[in-house]
Amino acid sequence: MLQTLAIFFFATLIRATFGFGDALIAMPLLSLSLGVKMATPLFALVATSSALAIFVSTWSAIDFKAARQLFIASLIGIPIGLLLLKIVPESLVLRILGGFLVLFGLYRLIGAKLPDLKSPLWGYLFGFIAGVLGGAYNTNGPPIITYATLRRWPPEQFRATLQGYFFPTGLAIAASHGLSGLWTLQIFQLYLAALPAVLSATFIGSKIHQKLSPKRFERLLFLLLIVLGVRLAV
């Protein structure tokens, strides 16, 4: 139990600070300790709760139009992702995604310029790709993070708008787990036990986020992308 709470605390702390990253940290560790069948629906409930907490506290900074575009496009891409799952090996896609995140993070850390995505219509393309990857391999985060970075959103808008996308997406995923019969009494007991750790980590992470200057936030963001990219690749 203590190990599970510690995993959720650390993963939520990362999410509350940067707006993402909890899944790639928590899921491998939870799967080892609880098993995938229990870890998947439990993490979905916890992640949706942390997203809701950040969503409510950063309401005014959310770009709702961008979040809506990403969400709608993702819904279109999810069924195609389910078909992709049957055709392309998961290991190949995850290595490509991981390599992309590592190169993207390194490229930005050395100060190289990337194109600015001026038009919000790009959100439909990145949201669609996120839906395809999410439907196939539950990895919808990288395209969304890339899009937010290329839009040059300031830290507060970056973190808040991500929750405007991840909260409804996570809600849909959690509901699908319930409809599929994956929810059990033990999962809800663990979920309720984890809530204090999740809420405290959300509070602490929000305070850390407020103290980060835009420049430092950006550097730490790209370092986190590199770490998560390596995690995906291996």
Secondary structure, 3 states (H helix, E strand, C coil): CHHHHHHHHHHHHHHHHHCCCHHHHHHHHHHHHHCHHHHHHHHHHHHHHHHHHHHHHCHHHCCHHHHHHHHHHHHHHHHHHHHHHHHCCHHHHHHHHHHHHHHHHHHHHCCCCCCCCCCCCHHHHHHHHHHHHHHHHCCCHHHHHHHHHHCCCCHHHHHHHHHHHHHHHHHHHHHHHHHCCCCCHHHHHHHHHHHHHHHHHHHHHHHHHHHCCHHHHHHHHHHHHHHHHHHHHC
